[in-house]
Amino acid sequence: MATTAFTGGESVSRLRGPRLDDGFGLPGRVAFATALLGGLIYAGLSIAADTASVGESVATGTLIFLGLALLIALGFEFVNGFHDTANAVATVIYTRSMSAPVAVVWSGVFNFLGVMFSTGAVAYSIIALLPVDLLLNIGSGAGFAMIFALLLAAIGWNLATWYVGLPNSSSHALIGSILGVGLMNQLLTGGLSGTAGVDWGQARKVLTGLLVAPVIGFVGAFVLLQVMKRIARNPKLYREPQGDKPPPAGIRALLIGTCTAVSFAHGGNDGQKGMGLIMLILIGCAPTAYALNRTASPSETPAFLQASAAAESVFERRAGGSAMPMPQARETLAAALRARRIEGARTYAALDSVAGGVREQIAARGSLADIPASETPGLRNDLYLLTDTAKLATADQAAFAAPELAAIDAYSKQLQGGTRFIPDWVKLAVALALGLGTMVGWKRIVVTVGEKIGKTHMTYGMGASAELMAAATILLAERFGLPVSTTHILSSGVAGASVANGAGLQARTIRNMALAWVLTLPAVMTLAGGLYWLFLQGVRAFGG
């Protein structure tokens, strides 16, 4: 039976909400625990096998640190699961298309699959925000302080907003953490004019995606529902569900399909953030096994050598034939990255020198898999310096001829293949964490999305239009390697569909959500920066 509640002068129509307290029973809890424990054991065995295969011995203290850092990183994805994915299941639960237990398991499975089929582009888009100095010295005490600070700040904010039932963004929390660490590192090393801070060019790209995506969700869902009303004239699409009766078969299939699409898209985008963090941890703790892509086949080496030779020709011409010793060349490239500026022939001479040195080193060994432990950290840093300096140099594409750009682009792709990779076991561990996280703690956010955004109960058309727009926007963002917020896009989509359906919005909820969205970046930046400073003092106190 419908009821009417008055809040702050607003008349809010409600139907009795769906049943949200049904559990999974003992068999479900056993299966959940088995999957969770099995995933952790598999991750541990995979690390042991990877390090043993390259003859790397990890000290006991480093091993404990590695285990703790991995648990926190996987914990971030677990919290992300129940915080963000609740948005995907709210529509099918509140339209009675699926019962709550079935919906969260269904969503968890497709989050899992989304992670497994992801490309890894978003993972390294996030990593590119970090300060150059910390990336080049990820195994240092400062690098470890950075990892713990940004992870704990992001998880803490996620848990705080989940506790009060606000659909906040895990993406915003993580990016805010990275920016906070970068700013603090800049202040500690040289003030506001320092050279060890955030890559603001990359930050603008990422933040633009985060800001624009919710607008697309709101406007897109509003327009889509208006179009649906003109094309699909079945009045049942735009009515509130009647009691606990499920929708007609066709409508139900549509809603389950949109829930599936959002879950898959969320896994593909958000899961990559955890992958990037785990790769940072692995590179810092076990560099011989993970700093280079040792899964690359020796048959790929000739293509790398050919691409390198072509790019070196471009660098040599622009350097005017001048040469530079390797140590000086490395420092020149690092300085160019810190200052975000190419110094003409000097930088190109450094690019030519380092690229030639890397080519000779790989040619002598035969493949990345055969690089000995003693050479691994230095080669990884050279590959990173070359990749990012080449990208910086070609930012002004008008300054290059088309063949030159093609040669540098082909070389950059080869360089990225040497360092930017995700082992299969990392994907599986993150997929399990995100998928299993979907199945717990979802109720608070589901209630907010399902009951507290629009003034009336969610209709079938509202749920479908909001989720279709969310899935399309997230998949498009992943195509371009942009991290976006499932929470912001879908919540905005629900708001847009509510307005299009004439339902209106509950001002208090919208105000609280907007406040959480606005506060997330500054709050998490402050928290992460403070934690980084605190951990760094501890590292220095113990001589790290």
Number of C-alpha atoms within 10 A of each C-alpha: 7 10 9 12 11 9 11 9 7 13 13 20 16 17 19 13 16 17 13 16 9 10 10 15 8 9 8 11 12 12 12 15 12 11 15 16 11 14 19 18 12 15 18 14 12 16 18 14 13 17 17 13 10 17 13 15 12 16 11 9 8 13 14 12 15 21 16 13 21 22 14 18 26 26 20 27 32 25 26 27 32 26 31 32 31 29 29 33 36 27 29 28 26 30 31 23 25 22 19 25 17 15 24 28 18 20 29 29 22 24 33 27 21 25 28 24 13 21 17 23 20 26 27 20 21 24 18 17 22 25 24 23 18 21 19 18 16 22 19 16 19 21 21 24 22 27 25 19 25 30 23 21 26 28 23 17 21 27 17 12 18 21 13 11 19 25 29 28 25 29 24 24 27 28 27 26 34 29 27 31 31 28 24 23 26 19 16 14 14 12 14 13 11 15 23 26 29 23 20 15 10 16 19 12 13 19 18 13 16 23 15 12 22 23 16 18 31 27 18 22 33 25 14 21 25 16 12 17 16 9 9 11 10 13 9 14 20 18 15 18 20 14 14 16 10 17 20 11 9 8 19 19 13 18 28 22 16 26 30 23 24 31 34 27 28 32 32 27 31 30 31 32 27 30 28 25 22 26 22 21 25 21 20 24 24 21 21 25 23 26 24 24 20 20 13 15 12 14 10 13 19 14 12 22 19 15 22 23 17 17 25 24 16 19 24 19 14 17 19 12 13 15 17 18 12 17 11 13 22 21 13 22 27 23 19 20 21 18 15 17 14 19 13 11 18 18 25 30 26 28 31 28 23 26 24 17 16 19 18 13 16 19 15 11 14 17 21 23 17 14 19 13 14 9 11 19 19 14 22 23 19 21 22 21 25 25 21 20 25 22 14 15 20 16 11 9 11 9 11 14 9 10 11 17 17 15 19 24 18 17 26 22 14 20 22 17 15 20 20 18 23 18 14 10 17 21 23 19 27 30 33 29 29 32 32 26 27 32 26 17 16 25 18 18 28 28 21 21 27 25 22 19 25 27 21 23 25 29 21 25 30 30 31 30 27 33 32 23 25 37 25 15 24 28 20 13 19 22 14 11 20 23 26 30 26 33 26 29 30 32 28 27 30 32 28 29 32 28 19 20 21 11 20 17 20 20 16 13 17 17 11 13 21 16 13 17 17 12 12 25 19 15 18 29 27 20 22 32 26 17 23 28 19 13 19 21 15 14 16 11 9 9 8 11
